[in-house]
């Protein structure tokens, strides 16, 4: 025989006073349930926003452009490690190469696996020589400003708001190029784009010059060094802590605990 709600209820001689308590309990129950649902949704959104990649070269939340220095002063074999890292981490990135002029090879947002076709030109053959490459005809001096401007133009053309540049270069800037580089970097900052630099065995003088224009925090470690190409986050002994997710999760635990404490099941005492 099924029990009706009336049969399962608790009899009382003061229904008016119980009605007020029932209202308060219902309001508390609904408030806690709504708070738990909101925090669950917020925790999901925050968790999705966290970048599961380990300190990627392309800053989190940005559309990147890889800017490769293919001037005559750069040894192509040193580019292998950087390109391989981008391919392995499955970045979404465009590609610009430059020497005296900049050339866009991949538009912003391209899957980084498209870069894999370049790796064969950067890896030595059994005889320790590099294979012939398609850019020998235009290799010349180093005009970093041309590469930066080509990458910046590509991002603006695609209406990218959160963009970034990953510059891989030996930073061999001639005196007449310093002003152009400074001007290009100023435009990049004005557009709100981030920049990271992977140095290819630059001289101390050239590196110091670029640091004056960009700050030292934008530099990754050099290819071939211990641990390979690493960003500043990866070089830190303490990994970054997702404080927002920790805070939201803590609030969620507090609300669930409050729900269990304030609204336990009614136990009949005999």
BALOBA-1460 file (C-alpha; in Angstrom, 3 decimals):
// residues 270
<rec num="1" residu="x" x="0.000" y="0.000" z="0.000"/>
<rec num="2" residu="x" x="1.429" y="3.371" z="-1.040"/>
<rec num="3" residu="x" x="1.820" y="6.043" z="1.621"/>
<rec num="4" residu="x" x="0.263" y="9.388" z="0.764"/>
<rec num="5" residu="x" x="2.140" y="12.661" z="1.506"/>
<rec num="6" residu="x" x="-0.321" y="13.243" z="4.345"/>
<rec num="7" residu="x" x="0.524" y="9.884" z="5.901"/>
<rec num="8" residu="x" x="4.266" y="10.641" z="5.714"/>
<rec num="9" residu="x" x="3.979" y="14.123" z="7.183"/>
<rec num="10" residu="x" x="4.635" y="15.197" z="10.767"/>
<rec num="11" residu="x" x="1.414" y="16.135" z="12.637"/>
<rec num="12" residu="x" x="1.463" y="19.459" z="14.500"/>
<rec num="13" residu="x" x="-0.934" y="21.449" z="16.597"/>
<rec num="14" residu="x" x="0.560" y="24.826" z="15.513"/>
<rec num="15" residu="x" x="0.299" y="24.921" z="11.686"/>
<rec num="16" residu="x" x="0.754" y="28.718" z="11.494"/>
<rec num="17" residu="x" x="4.123" y="28.682" z="13.235"/>
<rec num="18" residu="x" x="5.217" y="25.654" z="11.204"/>
<rec num="19" residu="x" x="4.184" y="27.440" z="8.002"/>
<rec num="20" residu="x" x="6.625" y="30.273" z="8.725"/>
<rec num="21" residu="x" x="9.428" y="27.812" z="9.459"/>
<rec num="22" residu="x" x="8.542" y="25.915" z="6.285"/>
<rec num="23" residu="x" x="8.828" y="29.133" z="4.277"/>
<rec num="24" residu="x" x="12.214" y="29.976" z="5.751"/>
<rec num="25" residu="x" x="13.479" y="26.460" z="5.107"/>
<rec num="26" residu="x" x="12.229" y="26.537" z="1.517"/>
<rec num="27" residu="x" x="13.880" y="29.906" z="0.896"/>
<rec num="28" residu="x" x="17.150" y="28.686" z="2.409"/>
<rec num="29" residu="x" x="17.003" y="25.476" z="0.382"/>
<rec num="30" residu="x" x="16.389" y="27.366" z="-2.872"/>
<rec num="31" residu="x" x="19.134" y="29.919" z="-2.112"/>
<rec num="32" residu="x" x="21.728" y="27.247" z="-1.372"/>
<rec num="33" residu="x" x="20.719" y="25.236" z="-4.452"/>
<rec num="34" residu="x" x="20.984" y="28.322" z="-6.671"/>
<rec num="35" residu="x" x="24.364" y="29.248" z="-5.180"/>
<rec num="36" residu="x" x="25.718" y="25.729" z="-5.711"/>
<rec num="37" residu="x" x="24.500" y="25.701" z="-9.334"/>
<rec num="38" residu="x" x="26.053" y="29.113" z="-10.037"/>
<rec num="39" residu="x" x="29.395" y="28.106" z="-8.519"/>
<rec num="40" residu="x" x="29.384" y="24.800" z="-10.432"/>
<rec num="41" residu="x" x="28.842" y="26.685" z="-13.685"/>
<rec num="42" residu="x" x="31.517" y="29.245" z="-12.768"/>
<rec num="43" residu="x" x="33.997" y="26.506" z="-11.854"/>
<rec num="44" residu="x" x="33.357" y="24.856" z="-15.239"/>
<rec num="45" residu="x" x="33.932" y="28.122" z="-17.113"/>
<rec num="46" residu="x" x="37.111" y="28.905" z="-15.147"/>
<rec num="47" residu="x" x="38.442" y="25.375" z="-15.663"/>
<rec num="48" residu="x" x="37.828" y="25.628" z="-19.416"/>
<rec num="49" residu="x" x="39.628" y="28.965" z="-19.498"/>
<rec num="50" residu="x" x="42.725" y="27.510" z="-17.830"/>
<rec num="51" residu="x" x="45.355" y="26.535" z="-20.396"/>
<rec num="52" residu="x" x="46.222" y="22.876" z="-19.977"/>
<rec num="53" residu="x" x="49.397" y="23.339" z="-22.002"/>
<rec num="54" residu="x" x="52.604" y="23.715" z="-20.017"/>
<rec num="55" residu="x" x="53.677" y="27.360" z="-20.413"/>
<rec num="56" residu="x" x="53.147" y="27.525" z="-24.191"/>
<rec num="57" residu="x" x="55.184" y="29.837" z="-26.433"/>
<rec num="58" residu="x" x="51.935" y="31.383" z="-27.649"/>
<rec num="59" residu="x" x="50.476" y="33.222" z="-24.613"/>
<rec num="60" residu="x" x="47.216" y="31.786" z="-23.333"/>
<rec num="61" residu="x" x="44.080" y="33.232" z="-24.902"/>
<rec num="62" residu="x" x="45.858" y="34.833" z="-27.861"/>
<rec num="63" residu="x" x="46.052" y="34.185" z="-31.590"/>
<rec num="64" residu="x" x="49.731" y="33.795" z="-32.346"/>
<rec num="65" residu="x" x="52.022" y="34.597" z="-35.260"/>
<rec num="66" residu="x" x="55.380" y="32.832" z="-35.494"/>
<rec num="67" residu="x" x="57.956" y="35.258" z="-36.922"/>
<rec num="68" residu="x" x="61.001" y="33.319" z="-38.202"/>
<rec num="69" residu="x" x="64.296" y="35.009" z="-38.988"/>
<rec num="70" residu="x" x="65.671" y="33.354" z="-42.160"/>
<rec num="71" residu="x" x="68.443" y="35.859" z="-42.786"/>
<rec num="72" residu="x" x="71.904" y="34.695" z="-43.812"/>
<rec num="73" residu="x" x="73.249" y="35.132" z="-40.275"/>
<rec num="74" residu="x" x="70.877" y="32.513" z="-38.790"/>
<rec num="75" residu="x" x="71.710" y="28.809" z="-38.746"/>
<rec num="76" residu="x" x="68.497" y="27.026" z="-39.763"/>
<rec num="77" residu="x" x="69.257" y="24.023" z="-37.579"/>
<rec num="78" residu="x" x="68.674" y="26.212" z="-34.517"/>
<rec num="79" residu="x" x="65.042" y="26.742" z="-35.584"/>
<rec num="80" residu="x" x="64.178" y="23.045" z="-35.356"/>
<rec num="81" residu="x" x="63.541" y="22.986" z="-31.606"/>
<rec num="82" residu="x" x="61.179" y="25.958" z="-31.574"/>
<rec num="83" residu="x" x="59.079" y="24.799" z="-34.526"/>
<rec num="84" residu="x" x="58.920" y="21.242" z="-33.127"/>
<rec num="85" residu="x" x="57.675" y="22.575" z="-29.753"/>
<rec num="86" residu="x" x="54.872" y="24.480" z="-31.462"/>
<rec num="87" residu="x" x="53.881" y="21.439" z="-33.521"/>
<rec num="88" residu="x" x="53.830" y="19.147" z="-30.466"/>
<rec num="89" residu="x" x="51.716" y="21.504" z="-28.343"/>
<rec num="90" residu="x" x="49.126" y="21.903" z="-31.112"/>
<rec num="91" residu="x" x="49.091" y="25.694" z="-31.136"/>
<rec num="92" residu="x" x="46.835" y="27.765" z="-33.396"/>
<rec num="93" residu="x" x="49.301" y="30.029" z="-35.112"/>
<rec num="94" residu="x" x="50.200" y="31.855" z="-38.318"/>
<rec num="95" residu="x" x="53.650" y="32.070" z="-39.882"/>
<rec num="96" residu="x" x="55.770" y="34.942" z="-41.187"/>
<rec num="97" residu="x" x="59.351" y="34.544" z="-42.399"/>
<rec num="98" residu="x" x="61.665" y="37.457" z="-43.022"/>
<rec num="99" residu="x" x="65.115" y="38.538" z="-44.078"/>
<rec num="100" residu="x" x="65.208" y="41.915" z="-45.819"/>
<rec num="101" residu="x" x="61.426" y="41.669" z="-46.236"/>
<rec num="102" residu="x" x="58.629" y="39.823" z="-44.472"/>
<rec num="103" residu="x" x="56.469" y="37.137" z="-46.102"/>
<rec num="104" residu="x" x="53.273" y="35.656" z="-44.689"/>
<rec num="105" residu="x" x="53.197" y="31.888" z="-45.281"/>
<rec num="106" residu="x" x="50.308" y="30.871" z="-42.985"/>
<rec num="107" residu="x" x="47.395" y="33.066" z="-41.857"/>
<rec num="108" residu="x" x="46.574" y="33.557" z="-38.168"/>
<rec num="109" residu="x" x="44.707" y="30.663" z="-36.579"/>
<rec num="110" residu="x" x="46.259" y="27.924" z="-38.712"/>
<rec num="111" residu="x" x="46.839" y="24.584" z="-36.925"/>
<rec num="112" residu="x" x="50.477" y="24.330" z="-35.924"/>
<rec num="113" residu="x" x="50.739" y="20.889" z="-37.545"/>
<rec num="114" residu="x" x="51.023" y="22.833" z="-40.800"/>
<rec num="115" residu="x" x="54.489" y="23.857" z="-39.583"/>
<rec num="116" residu="x" x="55.604" y="20.217" z="-39.611"/>
<rec num="117" residu="x" x="56.434" y="20.454" z="-43.308"/>
<rec num="118" residu="x" x="59.184" y="22.962" z="-42.448"/>
<rec num="119" residu="x" x="60.986" y="20.667" z="-40.035"/>
<rec num="120" residu="x" x="62.693" y="18.701" z="-42.818"/>
<rec num="121" residu="x" x="64.588" y="21.865" z="-43.800"/>
<rec num="122" residu="x" x="65.813" y="22.441" z="-40.229"/>
<rec num="123" residu="x" x="67.061" y="18.933" z="-39.436"/>
<rec num="124" residu="x" x="70.500" y="17.775" z="-40.462"/>
<rec num="125" residu="x" x="70.945" y="14.806" z="-42.780"/>
<rec num="126" residu="x" x="73.232" y="11.849" z="-41.925"/>
<rec num="127" residu="x" x="76.190" y="13.748" z="-43.403"/>
<rec num="128" residu="x" x="75.508" y="16.614" z="-40.899"/>
<rec num="129" residu="x" x="74.397" y="19.014" z="-43.663"/>
<rec num="130" residu="x" x="71.006" y="20.636" z="-44.034"/>
<rec num="131" residu="x" x="68.876" y="19.892" z="-47.114"/>
<rec num="132" residu="x" x="68.375" y="22.598" z="-49.777"/>
<rec num="133" residu="x" x="65.642" y="25.020" z="-48.796"/>
<rec num="134" residu="x" x="63.257" y="27.260" z="-50.777"/>
<rec num="135" residu="x" x="64.362" y="30.551" z="-49.168"/>
<rec num="136" residu="x" x="68.001" y="30.596" z="-50.260"/>
<rec num="137" residu="x" x="67.050" y="32.987" z="-53.052"/>
<rec num="138" residu="x" x="65.903" y="35.775" z="-50.744"/>
<rec num="139" residu="x" x="68.215" y="35.344" z="-47.743"/>
<rec num="140" residu="x" x="70.079" y="38.533" z="-46.948"/>
<rec num="141" residu="x" x="70.272" y="40.987" z="-44.076"/>
<rec num="142" residu="x" x="68.221" y="41.046" z="-40.886"/>
<rec num="143" residu="x" x="65.289" y="43.456" z="-40.881"/>
<rec num="144" residu="x" x="63.313" y="42.410" z="-37.843"/>
<rec num="145" residu="x" x="60.919" y="45.316" z="-38.326"/>
<rec num="146" residu="x" x="59.746" y="43.832" z="-41.649"/>
<rec num="147" residu="x" x="58.827" y="40.549" z="-39.958"/>
<rec num="148" residu="x" x="57.054" y="42.281" z="-37.074"/>
<rec num="149" residu="x" x="55.072" y="44.501" z="-39.435"/>
<rec num="150" residu="x" x="54.051" y="41.561" z="-41.656"/>
<rec num="151" residu="x" x="52.796" y="39.617" z="-38.609"/>
<rec num="152" residu="x" x="51.029" y="42.669" z="-37.174"/>
<rec num="153" residu="x" x="49.332" y="43.356" z="-40.529"/>
<rec num="154" residu="x" x="48.089" y="39.755" z="-40.700"/>
<rec num="155" residu="x" x="46.554" y="39.957" z="-37.220"/>
<rec num="156" residu="x" x="44.870" y="43.285" z="-37.982"/>
<rec num="157" residu="x" x="43.549" y="41.983" z="-41.310"/>
<rec num="158" residu="x" x="41.823" y="39.107" z="-39.502"/>
<rec num="159" residu="x" x="40.415" y="41.512" z="-36.874"/>
<rec num="160" residu="x" x="42.273" y="39.726" z="-34.077"/>
<rec num="161" residu="x" x="41.889" y="41.540" z="-30.759"/>
<rec num="162" residu="x" x="43.999" y="39.268" z="-28.553"/>
<rec num="163" residu="x" x="47.099" y="38.603" z="-30.631"/>
<rec num="164" residu="x" x="50.705" y="37.713" z="-29.974"/>
<rec num="165" residu="x" x="54.007" y="37.468" z="-31.844"/>
<rec num="166" residu="x" x="56.653" y="34.794" z="-31.259"/>
<rec num="167" residu="x" x="59.866" y="36.175" z="-32.741"/>
<rec num="168" residu="x" x="62.699" y="33.696" z="-33.399"/>
<rec num="169" residu="x" x="65.861" y="35.597" z="-34.351"/>
<rec num="170" residu="x" x="69.560" y="36.133" z="-33.732"/>
<rec num="171" residu="x" x="68.672" y="39.815" z="-33.104"/>
<rec num="172" residu="x" x="71.410" y="41.096" z="-35.417"/>
<rec num="173" residu="x" x="70.017" y="44.602" z="-35.705"/>
<rec num="174" residu="x" x="72.000" y="47.130" z="-37.718"/>
<rec num="175" residu="x" x="72.173" y="50.704" z="-36.390"/>
<rec num="176" residu="x" x="69.754" y="52.035" z="-39.005"/>
<rec num="177" residu="x" x="67.250" y="49.315" z="-38.081"/>
<rec num="178" residu="x" x="67.008" y="50.177" z="-34.383"/>
<rec num="179" residu="x" x="64.559" y="53.044" z="-34.909"/>
<rec num="180" residu="x" x="62.356" y="50.943" z="-37.196"/>
<rec num="181" residu="x" x="62.248" y="48.083" z="-34.688"/>
<rec num="182" residu="x" x="61.386" y="50.456" z="-31.845"/>
<rec num="183" residu="x" x="58.589" y="51.966" z="-33.927"/>
<rec num="184" residu="x" x="57.213" y="48.528" z="-34.888"/>
<rec num="185" residu="x" x="57.272" y="47.325" z="-31.285"/>
<rec num="186" residu="x" x="55.438" y="50.493" z="-30.200"/>
<rec num="187" residu="x" x="52.694" y="49.749" z="-32.754"/>
<rec num="188" residu="x" x="52.438" y="46.174" z="-31.495"/>
<rec num="189" residu="x" x="51.929" y="47.443" z="-27.939"/>
<rec num="190" residu="x" x="49.376" y="50.021" z="-29.098"/>
<rec num="191" residu="x" x="47.384" y="47.245" z="-30.784"/>
<rec num="192" residu="x" x="47.399" y="45.271" z="-27.526"/>
<rec num="193" residu="x" x="49.437" y="42.397" z="-28.932"/>
<rec num="194" residu="x" x="51.887" y="40.455" z="-26.770"/>
<rec num="195" residu="x" x="55.382" y="39.501" z="-27.902"/>
<rec num="196" residu="x" x="57.755" y="36.678" z="-26.984"/>
<rec num="197" residu="x" x="61.285" y="36.259" z="-28.255"/>
<rec num="198" residu="x" x="63.262" y="33.054" z="-28.775"/>
<rec num="199" residu="x" x="66.891" y="34.231" z="-29.144"/>
<rec num="200" residu="x" x="69.201" y="32.340" z="-31.514"/>
<rec num="201" residu="x" x="72.698" y="32.851" z="-30.030"/>
<rec num="202" residu="x" x="72.592" y="36.657" z="-30.043"/>
<rec num="203" residu="x" x="75.550" y="38.745" z="-28.970"/>
<rec num="204" residu="x" x="75.324" y="40.266" z="-25.489"/>
<rec num="205" residu="x" x="75.225" y="43.729" z="-27.019"/>
<rec num="206" residu="x" x="72.298" y="42.930" z="-29.349"/>
<rec num="207" residu="x" x="70.342" y="41.148" z="-26.655"/>
<rec num="208" residu="x" x="70.791" y="44.061" z="-24.259"/>
<rec num="209" residu="x" x="69.621" y="46.450" z="-26.971"/>
<rec num="210" residu="x" x="66.424" y="44.478" z="-27.612"/>
<rec num="211" residu="x" x="65.807" y="44.127" z="-23.868"/>
<rec num="212" residu="x" x="65.804" y="47.914" z="-23.616"/>
<rec num="213" residu="x" x="62.976" y="47.966" z="-26.176"/>
<rec num="214" residu="x" x="60.917" y="45.019" z="-24.896"/>
<rec num="215" residu="x" x="61.993" y="44.172" z="-21.344"/>
<rec num="216" residu="x" x="63.691" y="40.933" z="-20.316"/>
<rec num="217" residu="x" x="60.440" y="39.165" z="-19.376"/>
<rec num="218" residu="x" x="59.568" y="38.450" z="-23.003"/>
<rec num="219" residu="x" x="62.606" y="36.215" z="-23.612"/>
<rec num="220" residu="x" x="62.405" y="32.425" z="-23.732"/>
<rec num="221" residu="x" x="65.499" y="30.308" z="-23.199"/>
<rec num="222" residu="x" x="67.731" y="29.639" z="-26.182"/>
<rec num="223" residu="x" x="67.378" y="26.456" z="-28.253"/>
<rec num="224" residu="x" x="69.997" y="23.861" z="-27.379"/>
<rec num="225" residu="x" x="70.272" y="24.923" z="-23.725"/>
<rec num="226" residu="x" x="69.358" y="22.637" z="-20.818"/>
<rec num="227" residu="x" x="65.669" y="21.835" z="-20.994"/>
<rec num="228" residu="x" x="65.272" y="23.268" z="-24.492"/>
<rec num="229" residu="x" x="63.155" y="26.253" z="-25.498"/>
<rec num="230" residu="x" x="61.247" y="27.299" z="-22.394"/>
<rec num="231" residu="x" x="59.200" y="30.337" z="-21.486"/>
<rec num="232" residu="x" x="59.697" y="32.316" z="-18.286"/>
<rec num="233" residu="x" x="56.855" y="30.340" z="-16.654"/>
<rec num="234" residu="x" x="58.554" y="27.036" z="-17.409"/>
<rec num="235" residu="x" x="61.861" y="28.252" z="-16.002"/>
<rec num="236" residu="x" x="60.178" y="28.982" z="-12.674"/>
<rec num="237" residu="x" x="60.650" y="26.375" z="-9.925"/>
<rec num="238" residu="x" x="57.040" y="26.890" z="-8.807"/>
<rec num="239" residu="x" x="54.351" y="26.326" z="-11.450"/>
<rec num="240" residu="x" x="51.633" y="28.999" z="-11.687"/>
<rec num="241" residu="x" x="48.659" y="28.303" z="-9.392"/>
<rec num="242" residu="x" x="45.140" y="28.835" z="-10.828"/>
<rec num="243" residu="x" x="44.034" y="31.002" z="-7.912"/>
<rec num="244" residu="x" x="40.639" y="31.881" z="-9.405"/>
<rec num="245" residu="x" x="39.727" y="28.215" z="-9.813"/>
<rec num="246" residu="x" x="40.958" y="27.464" z="-6.270"/>
<rec num="247" residu="x" x="38.827" y="30.333" z="-4.898"/>
<rec num="248" residu="x" x="35.677" y="29.256" z="-6.765"/>
<rec num="249" residu="x" x="36.179" y="25.623" z="-5.741"/>
<rec num="250" residu="x" x="36.611" y="26.685" z="-2.109"/>
<rec num="251" residu="x" x="33.344" y="28.630" z="-2.175"/>
<rec num="252" residu="x" x="31.619" y="25.621" z="-3.715"/>
<rec num="253" residu="x" x="32.860" y="23.378" z="-0.887"/>
<rec num="254" residu="x" x="31.668" y="25.918" z="1.705"/>
<rec num="255" residu="x" x="28.166" y="26.066" z="0.182"/>
<rec num="256" residu="x" x="27.848" y="22.287" z="-0.060"/>
<rec num="257" residu="x" x="28.962" y="21.988" z="3.559"/>
<rec num="258" residu="x" x="26.474" y="24.671" z="4.636"/>
<rec num="259" residu="x" x="23.719" y="22.834" z="2.764"/>
<rec num="260" residu="x" x="24.485" y="19.580" z="4.569"/>
<rec num="261" residu="x" x="24.718" y="21.314" z="7.947"/>
<rec num="262" residu="x" x="21.600" y="23.482" z="7.683"/>
<rec num="263" residu="x" x="19.308" y="21.081" z="5.848"/>
<rec num="264" residu="x" x="19.859" y="17.567" z="7.152"/>
<rec num="265" residu="x" x="17.218" y="14.884" z="6.711"/>
<rec num="266" residu="x" x="14.602" y="14.776" z="9.460"/>
<rec num="267" residu="x" x="15.302" y="11.736" z="11.636"/>
<rec num="268" residu="x" x="12.412" y="10.296" z="13.654"/>
<rec num="269" residu="x" x="13.403" y="9.583" z="17.249"/>
<rec num="270" residu="x" x="11.476" y="6.763" z="18.931"/>
